[in-house]
Amino acid sequence: MNSKKIRHYLQFKDFSLDEYAYVFARARYLKQKFKNYETYHPLHDCTLAMIFEKNSTRTRLSFEAGIHQLGGHAVFMNTKDTQLGRGEPIEDAAQVISRMVDIIMIRTFGQDILQRFADHSRVPVINGLTNEYHPCQVLADIFTYCEQRASISGKTVAWIGDANNMAYTWAEAAQILGFKLRISAPPGYRLERARLSAENLPWIEEYDDPFAACEGADLVTTDVWTSMGFETENEARRQAFAQWCVNAAMMAQAHPEALFMHCLPAHRGEEVTAEVIDGPQSVVWEEAENRLHVQKALMEFLLLGRIGH
C-alpha cells in the first residue's frame, strides 16, 4: 500500500467534487472489466475486515464480492461472535484489527462508534451504514443516475419519506455535487436543521405535500418507513406515513424521464407501490448492482490513491 495519510470514508462530505469525479470514473472502468470478464487484481493479497452489528444483504455481498474481484480477501466479523459483543473497548478493537488487515468496513448503529473506531485505526475505515449516514448507498445511487441519464449537477432529487440516514446523506451530496434536494416527510419525521451545515441549507427544500415535492423532479427516491433499530415504532410510523407512498400518480408529477430509486429492501404497498418499483422508471436492480462497482472503486482509491487506466 502507499504511504499517504490514511483516508476514511465515514460521511459523504469526506470527499471533494473532484474526488467523486475520479471515483465515478474508476467505477465505470471497473464495471466494464467486470462485464467483460476481465481479471483485474490491484488489491492482490489485501484483506478487508467486515464488521457487522446490523444485519445486511447488499452491503455484505457487495463488499465481499468486490474485494475478491480486486484480488483480495474478506473476513466477516459479527459483533455477537467477537469480543466486541462482550464489551471490549472500541478503541482496543480498532488497534488490534487494523494491525491485521488492510481496510475495514463497519455497519453499526451510532456514528460515534464508527468515528471512535476510525480515530484508532491504522488503516482506512468505511461506513457500511450507521443510524446517521449511509454514504456507500448514495454513492451507488448517484453513480446509477449518471449512468442512466447524465450528470446529476443542476438536477432535482425528491426524497419522499422518513428523514433517516439516507436523507441526511443526500443532503450532504446535494451541496457537494450541486443538485436540488426536495424532502417531504410527515410532521415528527422531518430533517433536524441543527444536523445540517450552513453549506447544505441552500440546496434543500422541504415540502408538506409529497406530490408537490415530486413536481418536475428528475429522480424520486424513498426508503422503508421503519429503519433498523426503530421497530417498536412500526405501527405509529405506518399511520404517520400513509400519505407518503410513492405511487403512479406521484411519479406522474415528476419529469417524464424521471427515475425511481429505492435502497432496498422494499415493502411494496407501504413506501412504494408494486406498479412503481416494478415499473419502467424504476432502476432499483441497477442501483443495487452498482453498490458492487462503486465500492470497488472506493476501496481502490482509499488504498492506492489515484491510479491511471
Disulfide bonds with the S-S distance in Angstrom:
none
